[in-house]
Amino acid sequence: MKRLIYSAALLLLVACGGPADGIHTLHLLTTNDVHGRWFDTDYITNAKRESLMAVNWYVDSVRNAAGAGNVLLIDAGDCLQGDNASYYYNFVDTKSEHLFSRLMAYMKYDAVTVGNHDIETGHPVYDRVRGELKRHGIPFLAGNAIRNDNGKPYFQLYKVFKRAGLKVLVLGYTNANNPAWMDESLWSGMHFESLVPLVQKDVDRLVKKTKPQVVIVSVHSATGLGDGSSLGAQGLDLFNSLEGVDFVVCSHDHRQTILKGVSSALINTGNRAKFLGHGELAVTVKNGKVAGKAVSAGLITVDKNKTDQEMKKTFREDFEAVKAFSSKEIGALAMDLKTRDAYSGMCDYVNLIHTVSLNGSDAQISFAAPLTYNGKVRAGIIIYNDLFTIYPFENQLYTLRMKGDEIRKYLEYSYRSWLAPVGSEHILNIVHQNDPRNNQTGWSFVNRTYNFDSAAGINYTVDITKPFGQRIDIESMADGSAFDPNADYIVAMTSYRAAGAGGMLTRGAGIPDAELEKRIIHRYPEIRQLLYEFIMEYGLIDETATYDAKRNGSWKFIPEEMAEKRIGEDLSLLF
């Protein structure tokens, strides 16, 4: 009995004094920007796809090989938007425990970082998920989301784990640029601080407090250039500057990246469960203290066919619920809707978005962009799933007050992203390069197509032979009445755009950031919901439903013959 007491006391003493001597190997597994890709099967086509159900097959494999006590599993954010399943459990089934919370518990995630698209779901969703994850012992981390009332983090800042016989400190942060992408109502009660120099200050303070042997920083921020130029891309800024940190896990830009420094590594797995990040840290301990570290990192390619069958069975009822919701018939389409048509002029797809925006608001003018790069909805029956192709984001419809000349400058800025400089080989602003998001070489737009806004409610031309600042000529309002550069107009746009995202309002129209909130006239429901109601009302969506010349107006590239020929050539390279 005395020997047992003595042995227990000795073990306690060793535990208090630090890790045992020897080499301790920690395995860090990471995901990010999964965007609701939870199920391994498409809801409509039944095609196999990468998913968390395939990721879990690999997670279990590593845990079985290395020992579960030596593995830490972390997600770096953007979990709650981007798929039918996330939408369904965000806004349709709000009574049961959120599917995401149950999945995280099933997969035994140790920590989840808050992404900008998680914040964009609004307080009711992310507050609910935060509470559910907490009950499962999983922190929802965002140490730079600071409460306005007491200056403390709105979400949890960190958690300490015991893995591989080591004390591991994990800190998490959301994107510092969140206010530029969404309305303040979605993040009311808090503000967001830059990750530099905040993270280093937190690391220094918490290392002193918790005395860990391993420190991991998980941020929902893009890798970036490492030059401090982008508030939304601070991953490399942190990796290059942080001291006392072993791993930086970043995300947001959907570009898989592995970087290794002298004593640390950066991991970004890309998006939609295509890869699983795998970092290894071998820690040598002598006399109870860390004597050396060896770090490595890589990406595990996820095979969509290696599904965790037990996990699939466990969540089968949830899949069937989302599938039934996705398959619901809501109307009919008389013609194909193709988003690629938006790059060469007016088209049925963008006309539909403009019409929904104008009909669903008090606006005189509408701004809208193609939100799916190369999406297509075929003529025939429209099901709810098609709405995610037509409108993939959960943006609200806003109306703002703008001067006529601000509208012209806004459009100049939009087409500047869209069109190449005068004298270039191409008319569209395209480039032949390797795309790090899919590691494929080919032609692509230099800029993001979801920022290619056109306008409805006015008649205008875009001259491809003129330089930036001189391309847009607004001839009249849609009904033929005069367009006045000095008059006030009510303009419809997304909540994303109204917050200043894309720069059209600020850098283009010249409206100061601080003035944007004052310009807002009205906030309407989500555009996808308005689209759903529009289709349900009309039943058959044809050209008469999507376009009214006296309401929508018209626009075109000029000179028409040159534009049609050369833009057609560019599109043949892109597609």
N, C-alpha and C positions, 0 to 999 in steps of 0.2 A: 504493500500500500504506500509506504514511504517512497519507494522507488518510482511509483507512478506519479506521486505528487511532485517529486524532484524533477522528473522528466517533463511534466507539463510546465513547471516553472521555467525550466531551461528553454523550452520551445518559445514561451512567451517572451523571455529575455532576448532571444535571437530575433524574434519578430519585431520587437521594439527597437533593436539596435540596427536594423537594416537587412537587406537581402543576404542570402547565404552566398559564400564564396563560390566562384565558378562562372560558367557562361550561361546567361539567360537569354533565350531567343523569343522575342515578341513578334507575332504576325499581325499586321494591320491590314484589314480588308475594308475597301471603301467603294461606295457608289455615289453618284450625284446626278442631278437632272433626269431622274427616272420619268418624271412627268406622267405619273399615273399608269405606266406600263407594268401593270401588276399581273395580268393574266397572259398565258402563253398562246392563246388562240384569238384570232380576230372574231369580233362579235357577229359579223355578217358573212364573211367568206370562209370562216373556219380555218384560215391559213395559219400556220405556225409562225410565231414571232418571238424575238428576245423579250424576256420578262423577268420579274423578280422570282418567278417560279423556276426559271432556269438558273438564275443567280444563286438561289438557295442550294441547288445541287452542288455547285462549286464551293459554297461556304461550308456545307457539311463535309465535303471532301477534305478541305483544309483543316477543319476542326478535328476530323477523325485522324488525319495524318500527324498533325502537330500537337494535338491535345486541346480540348476546348478551353482549358484554363490558360492557354498561351495565345489566344486569339482575341482580337478586339475588332468589332464591326461597327463602322460609322457611315452615315449618309450626310452629304454636304449640301442638301437642300434642293428645292423645286420638286416637291413631292405631290402637291395637292392640286395641280392644274395640268391639263394637257391630254386627257383621255376621257372617254365616256364613263369609265368606272369612277374616276375622281369626281367628275361632275355630278354623277348620280348620288354619291354619298356626301357630297358637299351641300347639294340643294334639293334633292328629291327625297331620299331616305335620310331624314335628319333625326329620326327617333332612336334607331339602333346605334350601337357603338360604331364609330367610323371604321370602315374597312381598312384604311391605312393604319390606324392604331392597332388593329388586330393582326395585320400582317407584320408590323414591326415587332410585336410581341412574339409572334410565331417564329420569326426568323432570329429572334434573340439579338436584335440590334442593341448596341450599348449606348449610342447617342445619335441624335438627328439634328442637323443644323437647319435653321429657318432660311428659306430662299425668298427672293422677291415675288415669285409667283405663289408662294405660300401666303405671304402678306396680302397679295392681291385678292385672295378669296374673301377677305373681310373678317372683322372681329368674330362674328358668330361661328365661323368655320375654324379659324386657327386657335381661338380660345378654347373651343370644344376639344380639338385634337391635343392641344397642350395639356389639358386636364386629364384626358384619357391616357396619353403617354406617361404622364407623371404617375398615374395609378399602376402602370406596368413597370415603373422604375426606370423609364427611359427619358432623359432630359431632352427638351426641345430648346436648342442653344441659339442665342443671339445676344451676345454681351454688349453690342454697340447699339441696340435698340433701347434707348434711355427714356424712362418715364419722365414726363414733364412735371409731375407733382412732387416727386421726391428725389429725382436724379439717380435712381437705381435702375438696373436693367429690367426691362419689362419681361423678358424671357430669362431663363437660367443662363449663367455665364460659363460655368464649368462643372466638371464632375471628376472625382478621383477614383480610379479603378485599381484593383490588384490583379495583375496578369503576369504570367511567367515568373512569379516570385518577385515582381517589381511593382513599385507604386507608379501609376501612369496618370498624369494630369492631362485632361482633354478640355480645351477651350473652344467655343464656337461663336461665330459672328455672321450676321447677314450682310447683304450688300449695302454699302454706305450711300449708294446713289438711288435708293428706293423712291425718294420723293419726286425724282425726275420722271418716273414712269407711271405713277398712279395718283389718284386723288387722295387728299389728306384724310377724307372720311374713312378710308380703308386702314389707316395707321394712326387714327386719332389717339391722343393721350401720350404719344411718344415722339421722339426724334432720333435721327441716326447719325452716329459719329464716324468719321473717317477711321479706317483701320490702322493708319499710320498717323501718329505714334501710339495710339491707344493699345494695340495688342502687346507691344513690347512692355508697356507700363504694367498691363495686367499680368503678363508672364512673370516679370520681375517680382511683383507683389505676391502672386500665388505660389511661385517656387519657394519663396522665403517662408510662406505660411504652411504649405503642405509638404515640402521637402521630397519631391518626386525624383525618381531615377530616369523617367521618360516624360517628354512633353510633346503633345500633339496639338496643332492648331488647325481647326477646320473652318473654312470660310466659304460663304456663298458669294464669291467674287471671281471674276475671270482671271486667267493667268496674266494677261496684259504684256506690256513691253518692258516693265521693270524700270521705267523712267519717271514714275510718279505723275504721269500726265492724265490718268483716268481714274476718277473716283469709283467707277464701277468695275475696274480691272486692277485689283491691287494684290493679286496672288504672288506675282514675281517680285513686286515691291517688298512684300513680307519675306519671301524666301531669301532675297539678297541681303536683307537687313537684320532679320531677327537673330538674336543671340540666345542660346540655351534652349532651342527648339529642335527636335529631331525630325518631325514630319510636318509639312504644310500640305493640307488637302484643300484644293480649290475647285472651281466649278463654273457654272453660269454661261460660258461661251460655247459649250458643246464641242470642245476641241480636246481630244485626248492628248495628254502631255505627261511625260515623265522626265524629271530633271534630278540630277544627283550632284550635290555639293561635296565639300570635304567631309562634313559630318552630318549632313541632313539630306532629305529628299523631298521633292514636290510631286504630288499625284493629282491628276485630273482625268477622270475616266470617260469624258465625253458626254454621252447622253443616252437615254432610253434603254438602259440595261444591256448595252452591247458589250461592255467590258466590266470587269471587276478589278479594282486596284488592289495590288498586293505588295505591301512593304514589309521588309524584314529588318529587325534591329537586334543584333547580337551584342549584349552588354556583358562585359567582363567585370566581375566583382572580386576585389581582394580586400581582406580585413573589413568586410562589411561596407566597403565604399566602391563606387564606380571607378574602375581603372582604365577602361577603354570601351569604345563603341565602334561597331561596323554596320553601316546602313546600306540597304539595297532596295530597289523598287522596280516594279514592272506592271504590265497589264495582262490579265487573263482574258482571252477572247471567249465570250459566252456563246456556246452552241445552243441555238434555240430548241433543238431536239432533245436536249438533256434536261427534261422537266422533272422537278421533284413531284412524283406522282402522288405521294401522300399529301403534300401541300395542295395539289390540285384538287384532290378529293375533299379535303377539309373545307375549301372555299368554293365548292361547286355551286351551292345555292346562291352565293353572291354573284357568281358569273352568270347564272341563268337569269337573275333579276336584272343585271345590266344588259344582257342580250335582249331580253324582252322589251326593255325600255328603248334600246337602240333600234329595234326592228319595227317600232310603231309607225304605221303609215300616217302621213300628215297632209298629203296633197299630191299633185302631179306636175310634171315639168314638160313643157311643149318642145324645148330645145336643150341641147347640151349646154352646160355652163363650164367654161374652161378658163382657169385663172391666167394661163399664159397669153390669152387674147388681150389682157389688160395692158401689156407692154407696148402695144402698137397703136392704141387708140381706144375709143369708146367700145364697150363690149357688154353683152347681156349680164355677165357676172357682176361687174362693178355698177352697172345701171341698177341692178336689183338692190345692192347695198345702199346706193344713193336714194333710191325711191323709198326704201324702208326708213331711212334716216329723216327724209323730208316729211313723209306722211306721219311719222311717229313723234314729230316735234313741232315747234313753232318756227323752225328755221326757214330762211329764204335761200340759203346756199348750203351745200354739203361738201365736206371733204371725206374721201375714202380711198383706201389702197387695197391691192390684192394681198390677202393675208395668208394664202397658201401658194407656195412658189409655183407648183405645177399640178394643181388639183383639178379634178374633173368630176362633175356630177352628170350622169347620162340622162337623156330624156326618158320620161316614164314616171313611175311611182316614186315619190319622195318619201323617204323614211327619216326618222329623227337622226339617225347616224349621219345622213348627208349634211345636216346642219354643221357638223364638226369639220367638214371639208369646206363648206361655204364660209363659215365663220368659226375658226378654231379657238379664239380667245374669249375670255369672260370680261369683255370691256363694256362699260356702260356708254350710253349715248348722252352727250352733253351739248348744250348750245352756249356759244360765247358771242359777245359783242365785238365786232371788228370793223375798222375803217376800210373803205374800198381799196385804198392803196396798200394797206396791210395784207389784204387778200391777194393782191397781185404779187407782192414780195414773197408771200408764203408760197405761192405757186412757182415763182422763179426758183426758190430754194429747193422745192421738191423735185422739179425737173432737172436741176443741177446734179442731183444724185443719180438721176435716171439716165441722162444724156451725157455723152462724152464731150469734152471741150471741142470747140469749132476747129476744124483742120485735122482732127484725129482720123485714124484709119476706119473707125467704126462710128456709127451714130449713137447706138446704145453704149452705155458706160460698162463695157465688158472686158474681161481679161482671161487669158489662157494660163492657168496655174494649177498647182496642187492644192486641193481643198483639205485642210487638216481635220475637218470634221468627219470625212469619210475616207481620207487618204487616197483620193482618186484625182487624176489630172484631167482637166477639161476646161471648157469655157464656162464662165459664171459671171454674174453681175459683180461689180466692185463693191456695191453697197447693198444693203438689205432691202428686198423688194417690198416688205411691209411698210416702208417709208416712202413709197412711190405714190403719193397722193395726187388724185385728180379732183376736179370740182364739178358739181352739178348746180343748177340754178342760174348759171350764166352761160353766155356764148363767148368762146375765146379760141385763140389759135396759139400754137407753140411753134416758133420758127427755128428749125434745126440749123439754119445757116448763120444765126446770130449768136453772140456770146452771152454768157450768164448775165442777167440783169436786163436784157433786151429781148428775151424770147417770148414773153407772154403779152398778148394783146387782147384785152377784154373788150369785146365789141358792144355788149348790151346784157341786160338781164335776160333770163330765159323767155319771158313773155314779150321781148322786144323793147321794153322800156329802157331808159338810159341807165347806165351804170356810172355812179358818181364816186370818184376816188376819195372824196372828202366826206361822204355820207357814212352813217353807221348801218351795219347789216347784222342780222342774226345768223350765225354760222353753226352748223351741226358737225360734230366730230367725235371721235372716241375719247373716253376718259384718259386713255394712255396719251393721246395727242394733246389733250387739254392740259395735262400736267407738264407739258413742255418736251415730251419725248420726241426724238427725231430732229429737234431743233428748228422746225418750221415756224413755230410761233415766236421763238426767242431770237435765234440767229437769222432766221429768214424775215419774218414780219417786223422784228425789232422790238417786240414787247418784253419788258423786263420781267424776270422770273417772279419778282415780288408782286407784279401786277396781274398775273394770270388768274389768281383766285378771284379778284375783283371783276374780271371780265366774264365770269361764268354767270349765265342767266338762269339755266334750269338743268337739273340732273334727272335723266330718265332711266328706265330699267335697262338691263343688259341688252345689247344689240341682238344677240342670238335669240333672246326671248321675244323681242319685237319682230324678228324675222319669222320665228315660229308662228306668232299670232297673224302676221301678214299672209303667210302661206295657208294657214287654216281658214282665213277669211275668204281668200280668192279661190282656193281649191285648185284651179289650173293656173299655173304660172307661165304666161306666154309674153311676147314682146309688148303687148298692150298693157299688161300688168306691171312690167318692169320699167317702162319708159313712156313718158309724156313730154313731148318736145317743149310745150309751153311751161312745164314745171321743171324739167331736168335741164333744158338747154342742150348745148352741144360743144364739143371741142375736137380739134384735130391737129395733127402735125402738118406743117407746110414747109416748103413746097410739097404738095401732096404726092406727085409722081415720084420725086426723088425720095421722099420719106418712105413711101410704100416699098420701093425697091430695096433701099439700103437697110431699112429696119428688118425687112423680110430676110435679107441675107444674114443679119446678125442673129435673128431668131433661129435660123436653120443651124447655126453653130451651137446655140444654147440648148436646143432640143433636137 
